């Protein structure tokens, strides 16, 4: 029988070549891809650190602003009436009108209209037809008072009819209500 002569150096070379080619075509691209991903993460962390270093001296002001914004949000939430309790709004309007010498001739709600829905509740607006009689200065102060009052009122339409000594105003004011 014929004996096959295998040279140890050629076998070792072939094994090293196969392992080297495997590393070159499979492991090296994976390593480069991982390095690329790590480099992007490092750049992102550097940007975040730079932003923190830049903004850190202002953190107390940011915290104070957050508290102010939370208080403002709470104040706005309290200005929104509750659906089904519109009589509170009408009572508020009626009692406030007396402080400004304004006579309410008509105070008639329209149909509730959708405005927006939040995670907490559905906000609607309630248009209210209102006819007022009084001196112009008192009427203007009364409407200004409503817009800056404890409830949210927005004057949408307004018609002023001049007369002496009293003027007439027809307006549509909208109140926000939540369900």
Backbone bond lengths (Angstrom), bond angles and torsions (degrees), N, CA, C in turn:
res aa  C-N    CA-C-N  psi(-1)  N-CA   C-N-CA  omega(-1)  CA-C   N-CA-C  phi
1 X - - - 1.423 - - 1.514 110.73 -
2 X 1.300 111.37 153.92 1.452 117.10 -176.07 1.521 108.88 -94.33
3 X 1.315 115.70 128.05 1.462 121.18 -179.17 1.511 109.15 -91.20
4 X 1.316 114.63 132.51 1.454 120.78 179.64 1.508 108.49 -86.19
5 X 1.320 115.30 124.77 1.454 119.79 179.67 1.531 108.16 -93.77
6 X 1.302 115.42 122.15 1.471 120.15 178.62 1.508 106.40 -114.93
7 X 1.302 111.80 124.96 1.463 117.80 179.27 1.534 108.19 -84.60
8 X 1.319 116.87 125.82 1.476 121.53 -178.44 1.518 111.76 -60.40
9 X 1.275 117.84 -35.22 1.465 120.81 -177.13 1.536 111.28 -70.67
10 X 1.300 116.10 -37.41 1.468 119.12 178.60 1.527 109.56 -68.57
11 X 1.312 118.32 -40.98 1.470 122.22 178.54 1.526 109.70 -63.89
12 X 1.298 117.52 -44.96 1.461 121.06 179.53 1.533 109.91 -63.15
13 X 1.339 115.41 -41.23 1.465 119.25 178.18 1.529 110.96 -62.43
14 X 1.324 116.77 -44.03 1.478 120.63 179.94 1.532 110.69 -62.89
15 X 1.324 116.94 -42.03 1.467 119.93 179.84 1.523 110.32 -65.14
16 X 1.327 116.18 -44.61 1.465 119.93 178.82 1.532 110.08 -64.41
17 X 1.313 117.81 -38.33 1.467 121.25 179.40 1.532 111.12 -65.58
18 X 1.326 117.41 -43.62 1.472 121.35 179.26 1.522 109.73 -63.21
19 X 1.334 117.14 -45.84 1.465 121.12 179.48 1.536 109.33 -63.45
20 X 1.313 117.81 -42.99 1.467 121.59 179.36 1.520 111.96 -62.83
21 X 1.352 117.21 -43.66 1.470 120.74 177.86 1.541 110.97 -64.56
22 X 1.346 115.84 -39.76 1.469 119.70 177.27 1.527 110.74 -60.32
23 X 1.318 117.13 -45.73 1.462 121.25 177.85 1.530 110.97 -63.95
24 X 1.338 116.34 -41.31 1.451 120.99 -176.79 1.526 112.19 -65.70
25 X 1.328 117.40 -41.75 1.457 120.43 -174.11 1.528 114.59 -95.51
26 X 1.320 118.71 -19.77 1.462 119.70 -177.24 1.526 113.34 -118.14
27 X 1.295 117.43 -52.26 1.457 120.01 -174.37 1.529 112.56 -76.61
28 X 1.316 117.61 -39.29 1.463 120.53 -179.37 1.533 112.37 -62.47
29 X 1.361 120.10 -46.84 1.477 118.66 176.89 1.532 112.83 -60.84
30 X 1.335 116.93 -37.70 1.469 119.37 177.70 1.527 110.76 -64.01
31 X 1.310 116.20 -41.75 1.467 120.56 178.54 1.518 111.44 -64.28
32 X 1.333 116.03 -41.84 1.471 119.78 178.75 1.524 110.43 -64.56
33 X 1.321 116.48 -40.41 1.473 119.87 178.63 1.535 110.64 -63.04
34 X 1.328 116.51 -43.22 1.469 119.92 178.34 1.526 110.90 -63.72
35 X 1.339 116.55 -40.67 1.462 119.81 177.69 1.531 111.14 -63.28
36 X 1.318 116.18 -38.78 1.465 120.13 178.54 1.529 110.84 -63.75
37 X 1.316 116.71 -44.53 1.466 121.29 178.40 1.526 110.38 -62.79
38 X 1.314 116.57 -44.24 1.465 120.51 178.80 1.525 111.16 -63.46
39 X 1.334 116.59 -38.68 1.461 120.44 178.82 1.537 110.72 -63.09
40 X 1.333 116.93 -40.96 1.469 120.49 177.17 1.526 110.58 -64.07
41 X 1.325 116.80 -41.60 1.468 119.86 178.72 1.523 110.72 -64.34
42 X 1.319 116.40 -40.52 1.474 120.59 179.18 1.528 109.79 -63.71
43 X 1.351 117.69 -42.09 1.470 120.58 178.00 1.528 110.83 -62.00
44 X 1.328 116.65 -41.34 1.462 120.59 179.33 1.527 110.24 -64.47
45 X 1.315 117.31 -42.54 1.465 120.81 178.83 1.523 110.38 -64.82
46 X 1.327 117.57 -39.91 1.461 120.57 176.92 1.524 110.97 -61.06
47 X 1.338 116.64 -43.97 1.477 120.26 178.04 1.523 110.60 -61.21
48 X 1.340 116.17 -43.43 1.468 120.03 179.47 1.524 110.99 -63.25
49 X 1.328 116.94 -42.12 1.468 120.45 179.43 1.520 110.43 -64.23
50 X 1.335 116.88 -42.14 1.467 120.80 178.39 1.528 110.16 -62.05
51 X 1.342 116.51 -43.67 1.471 120.01 179.24 1.528 111.04 -62.81
52 X 1.339 116.43 -42.06 1.466 119.97 179.54 1.526 110.36 -65.15
53 X 1.338 116.63 -44.03 1.461 119.50 179.15 1.526 111.18 -61.36
54 X 1.335 116.79 -36.26 1.463 121.07 -179.31 1.536 111.55 -72.66
55 X 1.332 116.40 -40.42 1.465 121.00 -174.02 1.525 113.90 -91.66
56 X 1.314 118.66 -15.57 1.463 121.54 -176.27 1.526 113.71 -54.68
57 X 1.335 119.44 -42.31 1.465 118.39 179.76 1.540 113.26 -62.44
58 X 1.315 117.12 -19.91 1.471 120.68 -177.39 1.528 112.82 -98.88
59 X 1.324 118.12 7.74 1.465 120.31 -173.62 1.523 112.63 -61.59
60 X 1.323 118.13 -36.91 1.465 120.48 179.78 1.530 110.67 -63.67
61 X 1.324 116.16 -39.94 1.468 119.95 177.99 1.531 110.11 -65.71
62 X 1.332 117.20 -38.93 1.462 120.62 178.39 1.523 110.95 -64.56
63 X 1.323 116.16 -42.66 1.465 119.95 179.47 1.526 109.96 -62.68
64 X 1.320 116.94 -41.63 1.463 120.89 178.59 1.534 110.15 -65.11
65 X 1.336 116.86 -41.52 1.469 120.32 177.58 1.517 111.44 -62.35
66 X 1.326 116.67 -39.59 1.462 120.07 178.18 1.524 110.28 -62.44
67 X 1.321 116.96 -43.05 1.464 120.33 178.77 1.532 110.58 -63.96
68 X 1.338 116.91 -41.49 1.470 120.45 178.11 1.518 111.30 -63.36
69 X 1.329 116.72 -41.51 1.465 120.49 -180.00 1.525 110.15 -66.39
70 X 1.334 117.29 -40.47 1.471 119.97 177.25 1.521 110.86 -61.56
71 X 1.328 116.74 -42.18 1.466 120.56 178.35 1.523 110.66 -64.51
72 X 1.324 116.75 -40.17 1.465 120.47 178.96 1.530 110.94 -65.83
73 X 1.325 116.86 -40.43 1.467 120.61 177.76 1.522 109.84 -62.78
74 X 1.313 116.76 -42.98 1.464 120.40 178.93 1.524 110.74 -63.18
75 X 1.322 116.52 -39.40 1.462 120.81 178.40 1.521 111.04 -63.70
76 X 1.332 116.76 -41.22 1.468 120.55 179.00 1.521 110.01 -67.87
77 X 1.346 117.38 -39.52 1.465 120.48 177.64 1.522 110.48 -58.72
78 X 1.329 116.46 -39.34 1.461 120.56 -178.58 1.519 112.26 -71.09
79 X 1.331 118.27 -18.98 1.465 121.48 179.66 1.519 112.11 -80.40
80 X 1.326 117.70 -11.71 1.462 121.70 -178.02 1.517 108.60 -89.39
81 X 1.325 115.91 125.63 1.455 121.00 179.76 1.522 110.86 -75.26
82 X 1.315 115.73 177.70 1.454 121.79 -179.61 1.520 108.47 -111.88
83 X 1.338 115.79 131.18 1.463 120.54 178.89 1.526 108.91 -59.46
84 X 1.318 115.97 138.70 1.459 121.22 -178.21 1.518 112.33 93.72
85 X 1.323 116.43 -12.48 1.460 120.22 178.49 1.530 110.15 -118.76
86 X 1.323 114.96 36.85 1.454 119.92 -179.93 1.518 112.22 -63.12
87 X 1.327 116.98 -22.96 1.465 120.35 -179.61 1.532 110.74 -61.39
88 X 1.347 117.32 -29.36 1.469 120.42 175.61 1.529 110.48 -64.29
89 X 1.328 115.85 -41.04 1.470 120.06 178.32 1.524 110.54 -63.27
90 X 1.330 116.02 -45.46 1.467 119.84 -178.26 1.523 111.15 -66.30
91 X 1.324 116.18 -38.67 1.460 120.12 177.33 1.529 109.97 -64.48
92 X 1.329 116.87 -41.42 1.454 121.33 178.05 1.528 110.85 -61.11
93 X 1.328 116.60 -46.29 1.470 121.14 -179.93 1.525 109.72 -62.42
94 X 1.315 115.82 -45.72 1.460 120.33 -177.16 1.526 111.90 -63.50
95 X 1.328 117.31 -45.13 1.460 118.89 -178.51 1.532 111.33 -70.20
96 X 1.322 117.81 -34.24 1.471 120.66 179.49 1.518 111.26 -68.80
97 X 1.316 116.91 -32.45 1.469 119.52 -177.97 1.522 111.30 -62.88
98 X 1.312 117.43 -32.97 1.461 120.79 -178.67 1.526 111.45 -66.14
99 X 1.331 117.14 -30.63 1.470 120.81 179.80 1.529 112.56 -68.42
100 X 1.324 116.84 -17.89 1.466 120.54 -176.79 1.528 111.99 -114.38
101 X 1.312 116.34 9.99 1.458 120.17 178.44 1.519 112.42 66.65
102 X 1.332 115.94 34.39 1.462 121.24 -177.79 1.523 108.16 -109.41
103 X 1.324 114.83 133.02 1.455 120.62 178.03 1.531 107.79 -100.38
104 X 1.332 115.56 128.81 1.462 119.91 177.60 1.517 108.04 -92.79
105 X 1.328 115.56 119.48 1.470 120.48 178.98 1.526 110.63 -90.54
106 X 1.349 116.33 -39.70 1.466 121.11 179.93 1.530 108.14 -137.84
107 X 1.317 115.36 134.98 1.465 122.05 174.56 1.527 105.63 -140.05
108 X 1.337 115.80 93.52 1.469 120.39 -170.58 1.532 110.02 -127.53
109 X 1.328 116.59 119.59 1.473 118.97 178.92 1.526 110.94 -76.46
110 X 1.321 114.97 147.22 1.458 120.74 171.72 1.526 107.73 -96.68
111 X 1.300 116.64 -170.66 1.455 121.58 -179.70 1.531 110.31 -76.44
112 X 1.335 116.48 140.96 1.472 120.96 175.94 1.525 109.76 -60.25
113 X 1.337 116.42 139.20 1.463 121.17 179.89 1.517 109.19 -123.92
114 X 1.332 115.91 141.18 1.464 121.01 -179.93 1.515 110.38 -66.59
115 X 1.314 115.09 139.41 1.462 120.94 175.78 1.519 109.29 -118.60
116 X 1.334 116.89 -58.78 1.460 120.59 179.92 1.518 109.95 -160.72
117 X 1.328 114.55 160.15 1.460 120.36 175.46 1.522 107.79 -120.69
118 X 1.325 115.80 134.17 1.465 120.93 177.54 1.522 107.89 -117.28
119 X 1.324 116.04 177.20 1.456 120.24 177.35 1.520 110.87 -64.40
120 X 1.334 116.05 -28.66 1.464 121.13 -174.83 1.522 111.61 -86.27
121 X 1.347 116.70 -46.76 1.459 119.72 -176.32 1.518 110.69 -159.61
122 X 1.324 114.21 173.95 1.458 121.38 175.71 1.521 107.33 -99.48
123 X 1.338 115.88 126.01 1.461 121.14 -179.67 1.523 108.41 -100.01
124 X 1.308 115.94 129.65 1.467 121.93 177.66 1.517 107.73 -126.17
125 X 1.342 115.06 162.14 1.452 116.14 172.63 1.513 108.79 -118.16
126 X 1.314 112.82 145.59 1.452 122.00 -176.43 1.519 108.73 -113.04
127 X 1.341 117.53 103.47 1.466 119.14 175.41 1.536 109.32 -71.85
128 X 1.308 115.48 137.64 1.465 121.05 -179.85 1.526 107.89 -126.87
129 X 1.333 115.84 122.18 1.467 120.24 173.63 1.518 107.04 -79.97
130 X 1.320 115.69 131.09 1.456 119.71 -178.69 1.520 109.02 -138.62
131 X 1.329 115.96 135.33 1.468 122.23 174.15 1.519 106.85 -121.20
132 X 1.322 114.87 127.61 1.454 121.21 -175.29 1.512 110.66 -123.93
133 X 1.331 115.87 153.91 1.455 121.71 174.79 1.516 107.38 -136.28
134 X 1.322 115.22 132.71 1.451 119.85 179.36 1.510 110.25 171.98
135 X 1.327 115.41 179.57 1.458 119.07 176.34 1.524 108.46 -71.48
136 X 1.323 115.87 145.59 1.461 121.11 -172.30 1.528 112.00 -54.46
137 X 1.308 116.41 -44.21 1.467 120.40 -177.93 1.537 110.64 -61.31
138 X 1.317 116.44 -43.83 1.464 121.10 178.64 1.524 111.54 -65.98
139 X 1.334 116.94 -38.96 1.468 120.74 178.39 1.536 110.66 -63.41
140 X 1.321 115.94 -44.44 1.466 120.24 -179.86 1.524 110.62 -64.54
141 X 1.318 116.64 -43.00 1.469 119.62 178.75 1.531 111.10 -64.38
142 X 1.318 116.54 -38.09 1.456 121.01 179.57 1.533 110.88 -63.77
143 X 1.331 117.64 -47.68 1.466 120.60 178.81 1.533 111.18 -63.84
144 X 1.326 116.65 -38.14 1.459 120.55 176.82 1.534 110.16 -64.30
145 X 1.321 116.62 -41.66 1.457 120.99 178.12 1.532 110.72 -60.70
146 X 1.334 116.83 -43.43 1.462 119.96 179.88 1.531 110.69 -60.48
147 X 1.329 116.35 -43.29 1.462 119.60 -177.58 1.534 112.27 -68.74
148 X 1.305 118.20 -24.10 1.466 121.54 -179.32 1.523 112.32 -109.45
149 X 1.315 117.10 17.42 1.464 121.07 -174.49 1.527 111.52 -85.73
150 X 1.332 114.64 -171.03 1.456 121.37 -178.97 1.522 112.73 -72.76
151 X 1.331 117.10 -13.74 1.456 121.92 174.91 1.519 109.08 -110.11
152 X 1.328 115.57 160.52 1.457 119.85 177.98 1.525 108.35 -90.47
153 X 1.324 116.34 113.82 1.461 122.32 174.37 1.520 107.97 -124.41
154 X 1.323 115.59 140.41 1.457 121.39 178.33 1.525 107.60 -130.62
155 X 1.327 116.95 123.34 1.464 120.58 178.41 1.517 107.31 -80.94
156 X 1.342 116.39 116.40 1.459 120.94 -176.16 1.526 111.81 -96.05
157 X 1.285 117.09 -46.98 1.468 121.31 -178.66 1.522 107.12 -130.56
158 X 1.305 115.40 142.21 1.467 118.25 179.31 1.525 109.08 -148.03
159 X 1.312 115.08 136.29 1.460 122.56 175.43 1.527 106.90 -130.58
160 X 1.324 116.23 126.84 1.462 120.74 -178.87 1.532 107.91 -113.58
161 X 1.324 115.21 127.77 1.463 121.09 175.81 1.523 106.99 -113.95
162 X 1.308 114.55 115.50 1.458 119.73 -177.67 1.513 111.96 -74.85
163 X 1.276 116.44 147.96 1.459 123.24 176.42 1.517 108.02 -164.01
164 X 1.306 115.63 160.35 1.451 118.15 -179.33 1.505 108.45 -111.43
165 X 1.267 122.51 131.76 1.455 131.51 -2.45 1.529 111.77 -89.22
166 X 1.351 117.48 -3.94 1.467 119.85 -175.51 1.523 110.57 -116.24
167 X 1.340 114.29 143.95 1.455 121.38 176.98 1.525 108.68 -105.80
168 X 1.320 114.89 156.04 1.468 120.64 176.48 1.528 108.66 -111.57
169 X 1.307 115.57 139.51 1.464 121.24 176.29 1.517 107.95 -127.66
170 X 1.322 114.56 131.60 1.457 121.48 169.77 1.518 105.67 -114.44
171 X 1.325 116.20 129.40 1.462 119.54 -176.76 1.517 110.10 -146.61
172 X 1.317 113.98 160.87 1.446 121.56 169.12 1.524 104.96 -117.33
173 X 1.331 114.74 116.58 1.459 118.64 175.98 1.512 107.30 -111.36
174 X 1.306 116.00 143.79 1.458 120.57 -178.58 1.523 109.72 -113.79
175 X 1.310 114.64 133.57 1.462 121.68 175.79 1.520 107.71 -111.23
176 X 1.309 117.01 145.46 1.459 121.31 175.57 1.520 108.92 -90.35
177 X 1.332 115.81 135.76 1.464 121.57 175.75 1.527 108.76 -134.76
178 X 1.321 115.09 150.44 1.462 119.77 177.90 1.505 109.72 -117.46
179 X 1.303 114.40 150.63 1.470 119.63 179.00 1.497 110.48 -99.16
